[in-house]
Amino acid sequence: MQSPSKMSVVSTSISPVVSGLQGWADLPDGPLHSIVALLGSSIDILAFAATCHSWRAAFSSYRSTSNLCTLIPPLLIRPAGPIQGSSLPSIFSEKCSSVPENSRYMLRVRKVIDVASNNSTLRCQIPQETFENMHFAGSSHGHLICCYRGDCLVVDVFTGAMVWPPRLPFSNGYYGGTLTAPLTSPNSHLLVSTQSSLFDWPVGSDSWEELQLPHGWIYQIVQFNGQFIAMDHDMRIYTLRLAPRLGLREISTEWCSEIEPESFVQAWLVVCGDDLLMVDHFVHLSSVDPVCHRLDMSTEPAKWVKVKTLDNWAIFVGGDERSPPFACVRPERWGGTSNNFYYAHHSQPWSVHELRGHVDLAPTSHPNFNWRKRFVPTAMAMWVYPSMFYSDGR
């Protein structure tokens, strides 16, 4: 296995305010953590972490004691543009050493938008092979997970750093993929689902473990209250066990809502504070109605209960069912709006829709979402956080 490279982060639109001053690198963590808490966008945080080693260390220690990814909005990765898009500023300046210097691994530019800093247009670079030869299985911890004919690739969205796990024992039909922890974590696992099996690769090992699925493929896995929750294509919910052997246990659920799950366009699981939500949407000729349900696990069976308001949360939903949504608290701090859904599209950057607590009409069509097994560079749009927001920064 090739280990992910160390990332060299540069400021894209902001020059560090401490340039040329003496002694600021020696500030204790307390004041530096106070600065991080005031930052309202990924761009500001990347600039802060790029200032010097001690500020990068302060960022890492701050992140380890608070959930940074709920305080600022994710970055929006837009469809690939023309080759001249490479003139845009890049989030990361260093091409990863794990990408060989040949045309096969030529980097492909994609636009990056920070909704909290609309004046900043950035770019990220992903190996061309990812677009041309691989099937998209999921995104997780700042990485894309792609598979094709037994080959599996985990690639950092922003640096192009790649990790090649051992060959999968299954050669076709990949419906979901996720990392259980950052690649640099000692207990990280890569999970890939086919139509009939779930495969587990403990990162750094030389083999996969296979679990036969009882009802069909798993396409979403989230971590909630210290355990992993998985959902299959029929919206069955399971607890997932990694050790001592890979296993699933179905959670018996009951639907307590006037909206039947069979009428959903596509459901996503998202952790929102202390709640596990299932989010979806209905599409009309001129509008989108988000719908949201909360899993009440205090009863037996557990109950899916309709949610009428997100209170002070906003939820970001990508353009693919295997691209996880994110929940962000108090979005007003960076210019967003609570109780709203931010939907990524391939035909427009994003749209914002309020959770109204009721739906007027039945769904009619998808709002430019992209349900495809193939990674389509001209159509894919997704929300992601940089991998450094999860790892220890070393």
N, C-alpha and C positions, 0 to 999 in steps of 0.2 A: 504494500500500500504506500502510495505517496502521501506524505503529510501535507496539509495545507500550508502554503507559504506565509511568512509574515507579511502583513499588509503595510504598504506605505501610503498614508492618507494625506491628502493635500487639501487646503482650503480652495473652494471653487468660486465663491463669490464674495468671500469675506476675508480680509487680511487680519490676522491676529492683532488685537489692539495693544498687545504688550511688546510689539516688535521694537527692539532697540533699548528697552528698559532693563535695568539691572536688578536682580534679586527676586523677580516675580516667579522664577522657576522654583524658588525655595519656599513659596507659600505653603502653609500646612493644609492638610486635606479639608479641614472644616470650612474655611473661606471658599476653597475651590468647589466643594460640594454645594455650597450656597449658590455659586455661579451656575453650576450645571442645572440646579433646580429652577432657575429663571429662564433657561434656554427653551425656546418654543418650536424649534424645527430641527430636523435631521442635519440640515446644512450647518446650523450654528454649532451643533454638537460635534460634527466632523471637524469643523475648524478649531474648536476648543481642544479636541483630542490630538490635533496635529501640531499644536503650539510647541510642545516639548515633552520629553519623556515623563517628567513628574506630573504634568497635567494629564497625560494619557493614563498614568497610573491612578490618578485621582478619579478620572472618569470611570475606570474599571472598578475601583472599589466602591464608588457611588452606585454603579449599576448593580453590583452584587447584593446590595441591601435594599434596593427598591426596584419596582417594575417599570423601567424606563419606557418600555414599549407600550405602556398604557397612557403615558403622559404626552407624547407627541404623535402626530399622524405618521403612518407609513409612507414610504416613497412609492410613486406610481411608475411602473415600468411600461413604457409605451411601445407600440409596434415599431419595428425597424424601419428607418427612413432610408433615403438615398445615401450612397457612400460618402457624399460630401458632408453628411452629418457628423463625420469624425472631427470637424473643426470645432464642435462644441466642447466646452471645458469638461474634463473628466473628474469623477469623484475620486478615483484612485489613479495615481500616476505610474505605479510600477507594474509592468506586465509580469505575471507570476512566472517563476522559474520552472514550474511544472508544465508549462505550455511549450512544447518543442517549437523551435524556430523553423517551421516549414509551412507551406501553403495549406496543408491539411488542417492546421490548427490556427488559421487566420482568424483574428478576432472580428466579430460583427458588432457594429455600433447600434445601441438602442437608446432612445431618449428616456430621460428620467425627470419626473416632475415632483416637486415638493409642494403640496397644497398649502403649506404654511408659509411659503416663500414664492409666490407666483411669478416674481420677476426672474427667478433663477431657472434656466434651462440647462440641464446637465446631460451627461451620457454615461452609459456603462458599456462594457465590452464582454461579449460572450463568445466562446470559440465557435467558428463557423460550422464545425462538424455537428455541434449540438442541434443546429437548425436543420441541417441537411440529412442527417442519418439517424437521428434518435427520436423516440416517442416520449412525450411529456408524461411523467407519472405523478409529479407533485412539486411543491415548493415548500421549504422548511428551513428555519434558522438561517435565512439569507442565502440559501442554496437552491438550485434547480436539481431535480432528480429525474433522470432520463434513462430509458432502457430500449434495447433493440436486439432481438435474436439472442438473448442470453447475456449480452453486454449491458453493464449498468454504469452510469456516470453520475457523479455528484459534482456540480460545478458552482463555484461562488458567483453570484449574480453580478457583482461589481468588479471583481479582480480577474475573473476567468480561471482562477485556481481550480484544478481538477483532482478528484480522487476516483480511482477505478477499483471498485470492489471485485472480489472473485466472480467468475461467471455464474450467472443464475442457472439452476437446474431446469428452468422452464424457459422456452424460447419465444413465446408469442403471447400477446394480449395482456398488457400491464394497465391496471385500472387505478392504482393509487400508490403513493410513496411518501414517506415522511421520516424525519430524523427525530429520535426521542430526546436528544440533547445536542448541544454544539459538537462538531466533529472533534474538537480539542478536548472534550470532556472524557474522563476515563471510563464512563459507563454509557457511552453513546451507542445507539443501535439504529441501523437503517432497516425500515420495514417496507416491503414492496408486496402489493397484492395483485394476484392474477384472478381470473374468474372463479377458480376453485381452491386456491391456496394463498396463505399468507407466509411470506419468506422473511426471516430475521437474520441480519448480518451484524453481529457485534463488531463495531468498527475496530479494525486492526487484526481481526481474526482471518483465518484462511478458508472459511466455509459458511454456508447458510443453513439455518434450521427451517424446516417446512412444517406448517400446520394446515391440515385440511379444513376448509371453511364449511360450516353447516348449511348455509343458505345462499352463498354467493359472495361476490367480491366486496372487500372493504375499501372505501375510497376516502374516508376521513378518520383521523385519529387526533384527539386533543388531550392535553393534560389538565385534569381538574381535581382539585382537593387531594393532591398527592397520588392520584391514580390515572391511568390512561383509559380514555373512553373512546370506543370505536363505533362507527356507524356504517352499515352496509347499504347496498343500492335500494333496498326496500325500507330504509329508515329504521331498521332494528338497531338497538343500542346494546353494546357489550362493554364489560370491563376487560381490559387486556392485561395479561400477566406475562412478563418477560422471563422470570426465573422462578424455580429452577428449570422449568421448561416453558416454551411459548404456549399460551393458552387463552381462550376466550370464554367468558361466561355471560350469557344473555341476561339483560336487565328487563324484567317484566314491566311493561308500560301500558298505560291507558290514556286514550286521547280524550281530553276534556275541553272541547272547543267546537263551535259551530262550523269551523272550516275543516273539512276532511283532508287528511294528508294526501289522499290520492289526487287532489286537485292542485297540488303544489307544482310549480315549474321545476324547481330544483332546490333542495334543502342543504343548508350548511350548519355545522356545529360551530359555536363560538363561545368562549369563556368571557363573561362580562362581569367583572368583580367577583362576587360570591355565587353567581348564577351560571348555569349551563343553559344556553339558549339554542333553539333551532330557528334559523331565520330563512325567509323566502320572500317572494314577491309575486304579485299579480300584475299583469300588463294590460293596459287599455290602449285605445287608439291614440290617446294624447297624454297618458300619465302612467306612473308606476305606483302601486300600493304595496309597501313593504308589509310583511306579516311576521310575527315573532311569537314564539312559545317558550316557556320556561319549564325545565324538568324539576318537578317537586319530588324529591327522593325521600321525603319524610313519611310517605305512605307506602303500602304494599298492595297492589303494584304501584310503581312510581307513576306520576301523572304529568302529562304535557298540558300546561295551563297557558291560556292566551295572555300575552303581555300587552297592555294598553299604552305604556310609555316606557322609554328607556331612561327616564329621569335625566341625569347629567352625563349620559354616555352617548357616543356616536359609534356607528359600526361601518367598517370599510369592507365591501364585498367585491371580489375580483371577477374577471371575465371567464373563469373556468371553474368547474366544480372541484377540481383537485388543487386549486389555489386557495389557501385558507383565508378566512376573513379575520379581521382584527377589531377589537373594541378599544376605544380611546375615551378616557374620562376627562370631564371639564374641557371640551374642545374650544370653548370661548377663549381660553388662555392663548391660543395660537390663531384665533380668527375664525374658528369653525362654529358649528351650531349643534347643541345637544338635541337628543331625540330624533336624530336624522341618520339615514343610510347614505353612504357615499358609494355609488356603483361605478366600477371601472368599465369602459367600453372600448371597442376597437375603432369605432367611427367618430368618437369624440372623447376627450380626456376622461371626464367623469360627469355624473349627474347626481344631484342631491334630492332625497325624497324623505319627507317627514313620516314617522310612524303615527298614524292617526287612530289606531285602535279598532278600525272597522274597514271592511272592503265592500265596495259598491257593486262590482261586477265580477263575473268569472274571468279567468285569464284568457287571453286571446293569442299571444305570441311571446317570443323571447325578445328582450330589449338589446339586441346586438351582442348577446353572449355567445361564447365560442366553446361548445361542447365537442371537442375533438380529441382523439387519441394522439394525433400527430402534433408535434410542436410547430405551429404555423407562425413564422416570424412576422407576417404581414397582418395578423389578426389577434395575437395574444396580448392581453393587458392584465396586469396583476399588481397587487399591493405587496411590498416587501420591506423589511427592515434590513440594514446592512448586517452582515454576520458579526461584525465587531460589537454590535449591541447585545449579542448573546455570549460571545466567548470572553476569555479573561484578558484578551488583548496582547498576549505574549507572542 
